[in-house]
Amino acid sequence: MIKVKSSGIKETDAAKYFLEAVLQLRDRLNESKQIIIDAQGEDICVATCVLELLKNQFPNNKNLIKTSGSINDIQDCKESGIIISFQVLDFGQEIQNPYTYVEKYCIN
């Protein structure tokens, strides 16, 4: 099981936090692991968006994503007015600094 927890600060900070955590665990993304998102407020939307985008890049991924809030999918993210968009993530290239990477590809 992979558990990612947010402190509930700002949306961009949440995106950085979750993406950094997932990048560190990227070798496990193709395994069948349970992912639990423990976030507060709008952070859960950001976390869900980030993980959904990552899931789309791994079609064989059988991860189960559970959320602890009321926003559970991309549609809810759009309706809430928060849209986090990343270009195609290149996991073949070593990413030394996830924070810089998110700042480059995150649309606030």
N, C-alpha and C positions, 0 to 999 in steps of 0.2 A: 504494500500500500504506500502511495505517495501522498503526503499531506502538505498542502501549502497554505500558510496562514498570513493574513494581511493585518497590518496595524490600523487600517482604516483612515489613512491620511488623505492625500490627493489622488485623483484618478491616474495622473501620469506616473506618480510614484508607485501606485499599485501595479500599473502595467510593467514598470521596470522590475519591481519585486518579483512578480509572477514569471515574467519572461526569463529573468536571471535564474530563478529556481528551475524552470523547465529546461533551460539550456544546460544547466549542470546535470540534469537527469536525462538528457536527450538520448543517451544510449539505451535507456529503458523504455523509450516511447513506443517501440515496436513490440514490446512485451505486453502480456495481459496483466496490467496493474490497475488497481483501483486508485483513482485520484479523488481526494476530498478537498473541496475548496471551502476554507473557513474564513469568511470575509465579512466586513461590516458595511452597511449602506450601499453606496453605488460601486464600491470596490468589487462586489461580487459580479457586477455586470462586466467590469474590465477583465477580471480573472476568467470569466466564462468566455468572453470574446477571444482572449489570447489563447486559451486552451482549445477552443473550437477551431481557430485558425491553424494551430499546430496539428490538431487531429486530421484536418483536411489534407495535410501534407503527408500523412502516414495512413493511407487507405486500409492497410491491414491491421491498424491499431484497434485493439479490443478493449481499450481503457474504459472504465465506467467512471463518469464524472458525477459526483454528488455536490450539491450546493447547500449552504446553510442559510440562504436568504430567499427573497421572493422573486428575484430576477434570475431566470434560469436559461434563457437562450438568446440568440442573436437578435431575434425579433424584438424581444423586450428591451434589448440594448438600444436598438434604433428608436423605439417608441419613447424611451427615457431621454433621448436626445444625446446620448453618449455613443460615439462611434469611434472605435479604435481600429485603425487599419494598418496592416503591415504588408510590405512588399514580400515577394516569395523569399522565405528564409532559406539561406544556403547552409545546410548543416554539414556540407562537405568541407566548408572553409572554417578554419578555427576562428572563433570569435573571442578576442582577448578581453573586451570590455562590453558586457551586455548593456550597461547603462548608456554608453555612447551609441550603441546599435539601436536602442529603443528611441533615443532622442532623434536619431536620423530618420526613423521610419514611422514614428508615432504621430498621428494627426490629432491634435487636441481640439 
